[in-house]
Amino acid sequence: MDSTSTLIFIIVAFCLGAIIIMKKDQIPAGMRRGLALISILMLAFAFFLIVYSFLTM
């Protein structure tokens, strides 16, 4: 597994979650739910990758 691409994905997932939380009032109502679901899935997968990388060390 390439650790550089994993690290980049984890950083991007957390940044997307932070941006959605900070700008939740400016996101149109129709897009809010979809973006929230996508960011939750990305954050869950990022946490899985963090745990997996610790277990395979």
Phi, psi and omega in degrees: 000135181278116185286334179292314179292326176295316179296319178296318178297318180296316179296316180296320180296316179291324177294318178298317177298319179293320180294319179295322178292318182289326185252025185296334179283336183266352179276132178300149186300326181292330181268343188300313183292317180296315178295324179295318179295318179296317181291325176296317178296318179294319179293321178296318178292325177296317176297320177299317180295324178296312181295318180298319180292326176291323181287333182266004178292000000 
